[in-house]
Amino acid sequence: MENQLCDSCSLPLTPDVVAPKNVTQWKLCKYCVKDETGEMWSREEILTGIRDHFFIADQGMAEDAAQRAAEEALKKMPAWKDAE
């Protein structure tokens, strides 16, 4: 899976983050699927995770700017590009 990214959040799919159970058509990381079912979390749950864990915690962005950045990021992801 070299150089592959999660189709939901764009996290690099290294062996330690590939979803162990995935019942979707997408290539997903373990953070974007529900452990017990292998189904993808909702768009809103993924958006919140990207906003809080990447844009705010890792990048130090303010919440409003992080929200806008997360929304723009999801629009580019294969799993969400056709979603509102």
Backbone as ProteinMPNN parsed JSONL, in Angstrom:
{"seq_chain_A": "MENQLCDSCSLPLTPDVVAPKNVTQWKLCKYCVKDETGEMWSREEILTGIRDHFFIADQGMAEDAAQRAAEEALKKMPAWKDAE", "coords_chain_A": {"N_chain_A": [[0.817, -1.201, 0.0], [1.974, 1.194, -0.59], [2.39, 4.69, -0.594], [-0.353, 5.165, -0.634], [-3.438, 6.727, 0.261], [-5.917, 7.274, 2.806], [-9.225, 7.118, 1.697], [-11.115, 8.646, 2.887], [-10.08, 10.474, 4.828], [-7.499, 11.187, 4.124], [-5.212, 10.291, 5.44], [-1.995, 8.818, 5.42], [-1.79, 5.469, 4.334], [-0.275, 3.508, 6.072], [0.986, 0.299, 7.176], [0.283, 0.045, 9.921], [-1.968, 1.646, 10.28], [-3.997, 0.945, 8.532], [-7.37, 0.06, 8.073], [-8.514, -2.658, 9.96], [-10.862, -4.065, 9.583], [-13.059, -3.629, 6.995], [-15.875, -2.811, 5.347], [-16.563, -1.402, 3.134], [-16.426, 0.234, -0.131], [-14.205, 1.76, -0.231], [-10.718, 2.687, 0.334], [-9.611, 2.653, 3.502], [-8.552, 4.138, 6.638], [-7.907, 3.042, 10.036], [-9.099, 4.868, 11.71], [-11.286, 5.892, 10.453], [-13.248, 4.002, 10.311], [-15.78, 2.073, 11.958], [-14.883, 0.048, 14.548], [-16.218, -2.377, 15.322], [-17.947, -3.036, 13.23], [-16.814, -2.394, 10.77], [-17.795, -0.5, 9.118], [-17.923, 2.762, 7.62], [-17.452, 5.768, 9.474], [-19.82, 8.472, 9.948], [-20.096, 11.329, 7.729], [-20.114, 13.728, 9.179], [-18.939, 12.92, 11.598], [-16.369, 12.22, 10.719], [-15.541, 14.694, 9.73], [-15.493, 16.213, 12.124], [-13.461, 14.832, 13.499], [-11.203, 15.263, 11.812], [-11.087, 18.044, 11.921], [-10.692, 18.529, 14.737], [-8.493, 16.846, 15.526], [-6.498, 17.059, 13.541], [-6.409, 19.714, 12.223], [-6.799, 21.529, 14.413], [-5.421, 20.422, 16.782], [-2.923, 19.375, 15.713], [-2.105, 21.301, 13.774], [-2.576, 23.73, 14.973], [-4.652, 25.533, 14.467], [-7.304, 27.99, 14.73], [-10.669, 27.338, 15.875], [-12.823, 28.08, 14.083], [-11.485, 28.553, 11.623], [-10.331, 26.061, 11.334], [-12.591, 24.469, 11.022], [-13.563, 25.352, 8.523], [-11.354, 24.62, 6.934], [-11.345, 21.839, 7.265], [-13.804, 21.178, 6.096], [-13.303, 21.916, 3.425], [-11.206, 20.152, 2.866], [-12.48, 17.631, 3.013], [-14.147, 17.758, 0.785], [-12.459, 17.133, -1.275], [-11.847, 14.493, -1.008], [-12.14, 11.114, -2.102], [-14.199, 9.519, -0.927], [-16.034, 11.375, -0.064], [-16.475, 13.365, -1.948], [-18.803, 13.704, -3.467], [-20.704, 14.23, -1.622], [-22.74, 16.375, 0.435]], "CA_chain_A": [[0.0, 0.0, 0.0], [2.895, 2.318, -0.609], [1.902, 5.976, -1.091], [-1.807, 5.251, -0.705], [-4.055, 7.538, 1.299], [-7.289, 6.958, 3.171], [-10.176, 7.79, 0.813], [-12.007, 9.464, 3.689], [-9.417, 11.562, 5.564], [-6.185, 11.376, 3.486], [-4.099, 9.789, 6.242], [-1.225, 7.802, 4.693], [-2.17, 4.115, 4.733], [0.832, 2.652, 6.489], [0.424, -0.95, 7.69], [-0.271, 0.167, 11.271], [-3.215, 2.425, 10.318], [-5.011, 0.406, 7.618], [-8.519, -0.487, 8.799], [-8.47, -4.12, 9.997], [-12.127, -4.549, 9.024], [-13.589, -2.576, 6.129], [-16.936, -3.375, 4.508], [-16.918, -0.379, 2.15], [-15.683, 0.203, -1.397], [-13.101, 2.706, -0.113], [-9.504, 2.362, 1.089], [-9.814, 3.432, 4.72], [-7.7, 3.954, 7.814], [-8.629, 2.528, 11.197], [-9.808, 5.957, 12.376], [-12.483, 6.234, 9.676], [-14.223, 2.909, 10.357], [-16.232, 1.595, 13.265], [-14.165, -1.205, 14.796], [-17.045, -3.569, 15.434], [-18.679, -3.36, 12.002], [-16.038, -2.119, 9.567], [-18.481, 0.538, 8.349], [-17.322, 4.081, 7.737], [-18.137, 6.748, 10.308], [-20.566, 9.452, 9.161], [-19.331, 12.48, 7.245], [-19.992, 14.688, 10.283], [-17.957, 12.388, 12.554], [-15.046, 12.346, 10.098], [-15.261, 16.131, 9.709], [-15.122, 16.604, 13.488], [-12.153, 14.249, 13.795], [-10.171, 15.977, 11.054], [-11.004, 19.4, 12.483], [-10.138, 18.545, 16.091], [-7.21, 16.158, 15.69], [-5.474, 17.516, 12.606], [-6.288, 21.162, 12.036], [-6.65, 22.244, 15.686], [-4.356, 19.876, 17.629], [-1.628, 19.267, 15.03], [-1.74, 22.5, 13.025], [-2.739, 24.905, 15.82], [-5.607, 26.483, 13.886], [-8.491, 28.366, 15.495], [-11.766, 26.43, 15.552], [-13.553, 28.497, 12.877], [-10.625, 28.302, 10.461], [-10.182, 24.606, 11.242], [-13.851, 23.949, 10.477], [-13.564, 25.634, 7.079], [-10.3, 23.814, 6.307], [-11.796, 20.445, 7.261], [-14.86, 21.068, 5.082], [-12.648, 21.954, 2.111], [-10.428, 18.916, 2.713], [-13.38, 16.513, 2.727], [-14.664, 17.885, -0.581], [-11.461, 16.582, -2.195], [-11.632, 13.081, -0.732], [-13.017, 10.261, -2.916], [-15.373, 9.032, -0.195], [-16.943, 12.47, 0.277], [-16.519, 14.425, -2.958], [-20.159, 13.891, -3.973], [-21.593, 14.489, -0.483], [-22.906, 17.801, 0.774]], "C_chain_A": [[0.855, 1.258, 0.0], [2.265, 3.541, -1.264], [0.387, 6.05, -1.256], [-2.32, 6.051, 0.482], [-5.454, 7.03, 1.592], [-8.225, 7.774, 2.279], [-11.136, 8.708, 1.566], [-11.312, 10.667, 4.317], [-8.032, 11.927, 5.044], [-4.99, 10.997, 4.349], [-3.325, 8.763, 5.415], [-1.543, 6.402, 5.233], [-0.944, 3.242, 4.97], [0.231, 1.396, 7.116], [-0.228, -0.835, 9.073], [-1.568, 0.974, 11.342], [-4.279, 1.95, 9.333], [-6.135, -0.208, 8.457], [-8.475, -2.011, 8.779], [-9.737, -4.759, 9.439], [-12.74, -3.394, 8.254], [-14.608, -3.203, 5.192], [-17.404, -2.377, 3.448], [-16.122, -0.58, 0.864], [-14.404, 1.022, -1.321], [-11.89, 2.101, 0.582], [-9.548, 3.255, 2.325], [-8.783, 3.128, 5.8], [-8.566, 3.481, 8.983], [-9.406, 3.611, 11.936], [-11.117, 6.317, 11.676], [-13.523, 5.123, 9.647], [-14.575, 2.574, 11.798], [-15.617, 0.218, 13.469], [-15.046, -2.44, 14.708], [-17.717, -3.975, 14.13], [-17.857, -3.212, 10.73], [-16.688, -1.094, 8.663], [-17.81, 1.882, 8.586], [-18.158, 4.949, 8.678], [-18.875, 7.73, 9.4], [-19.655, 10.599, 8.728], [-19.098, 13.473, 8.375], [-18.961, 14.213, 11.316], [-16.537, 12.491, 12.005], [-14.621, 13.811, 10.082], [-14.79, 16.614, 11.082], [-13.741, 16.076, 13.851], [-11.019, 14.969, 13.09], [-9.973, 17.378, 11.625], [-10.258, 19.401, 13.821], [-8.729, 17.976, 16.184], [-6.126, 16.639, 14.742], [-5.347, 19.037, 12.603], [-6.114, 21.932, 13.35], [-5.448, 21.723, 16.47], [-2.993, 19.871, 16.942], [-1.177, 20.569, 14.378], [-1.913, 23.798, 13.817], [-3.705, 25.948, 15.291], [-6.72, 26.81, 14.878], [-9.666, 27.517, 15.011], [-12.514, 26.811, 14.275], [-12.755, 28.211, 11.607], [-10.455, 26.806, 10.244], [-11.432, 23.964, 10.654], [-13.893, 24.148, 8.966], [-12.532, 24.769, 6.351], [-10.719, 22.349, 6.219], [-12.884, 20.231, 6.212], [-14.269, 21.058, 3.677], [-11.87, 20.665, 1.846], [-11.337, 17.745, 2.347], [-13.934, 16.567, 1.312], [-13.73, 17.244, -1.607], [-11.27, 15.076, -2.042], [-12.615, 12.213, -1.519], [-14.29, 9.822, -2.197], [-16.421, 10.114, 0.035], [-17.14, 13.495, -0.835], [-17.915, 14.678, -3.514], [-21.171, 14.167, -2.869], [-21.704, 15.986, -0.236], [-22.074, 18.147, 1.971]], "O_chain_A": [[0.455, 2.281, 0.556], [1.681, 3.451, -2.344], [-0.105, 6.929, -1.964], [-1.723, 6.055, 1.558], [-6.1, 6.429, 0.733], [-8.04, 8.981, 2.122], [-11.887, 9.462, 0.947], [-11.876, 11.761, 4.344], [-7.452, 12.91, 5.506], [-3.859, 11.351, 4.016], [-3.941, 7.915, 4.767], [-1.559, 6.186, 6.444], [-0.623, 2.359, 4.174], [-0.921, 1.421, 7.548], [-1.191, -1.545, 9.361], [-2.214, 0.98, 12.39], [-5.373, 2.514, 9.307], [-5.875, -0.911, 9.434], [-8.406, -2.608, 7.705], [-9.695, -5.86, 8.889], [-12.921, -2.305, 8.798], [-14.259, -4.025, 4.344], [-18.513, -2.496, 2.927], [-15.256, -1.451, 0.785], [-13.595, 0.986, -2.249], [-12.01, 1.126, 1.324], [-9.524, 4.48, 2.206], [-8.225, 2.033, 5.872], [-9.795, 3.519, 8.92], [-10.296, 3.288, 12.723], [-11.966, 6.984, 12.265], [-14.573, 5.28, 9.025], [-13.781, 2.764, 12.72], [-15.811, -0.678, 12.647], [-14.667, -3.436, 14.091], [-18.026, -5.152, 13.943], [-18.168, -3.837, 9.717], [-16.199, -0.837, 7.563], [-17.202, 2.107, 9.632], [-19.387, 4.884, 8.685], [-18.582, 7.807, 8.207], [-18.583, 10.806, 9.295], [-17.996, 14.004, 8.514], [-18.197, 15.02, 11.845], [-15.606, 12.812, 12.744], [-13.472, 14.13, 10.387], [-13.802, 17.341, 11.183], [-12.938, 16.795, 14.445], [-9.988, 15.254, 13.699], [-8.845, 17.841, 11.793], [-9.317, 20.17, 14.018], [-7.866, 18.554, 16.845], [-4.948, 16.63, 15.1], [-4.295, 19.578, 12.942], [-5.352, 22.898, 13.392], [-4.546, 22.496, 16.793], [-2.008, 20.317, 17.529], [0.007, 20.906, 14.423], [-1.448, 24.852, 13.383], [-3.591, 27.126, 15.63], [-7.039, 26.007, 15.755], [-9.665, 27.034, 13.878], [-12.809, 25.937, 13.46], [-13.294, 27.686, 10.632], [-10.437, 26.335, 9.107], [-11.338, 23.017, 9.873], [-14.218, 23.225, 8.22], [-12.811, 24.246, 5.272], [-10.472, 21.693, 5.207], [-12.885, 19.215, 5.517], [-14.696, 20.272, 2.831], [-11.877, 20.15, 0.728], [-11.001, 16.952, 1.468], [-14.168, 15.524, 0.701], [-14.17, 16.857, -2.689], [-10.599, 14.451, -2.864], [-13.799, 12.54, -1.595], [-15.354, 9.763, -2.814], [-17.581, 9.799, 0.303], [-17.924, 14.427, -0.659], [-18.184, 15.779, -3.994], [-22.362, 14.32, -3.141], [-20.847, 16.76, -0.661], [-22.075, 19.296, 2.413]]}, "name": "protein", "num_of_chains": 1, "seq": "MENQLCDSCSLPLTPDVVAPKNVTQWKLCKYCVKDETGEMWSREEILTGIRDHFFIADQGMAEDAAQRAAEEALKKMPAWKDAE"}
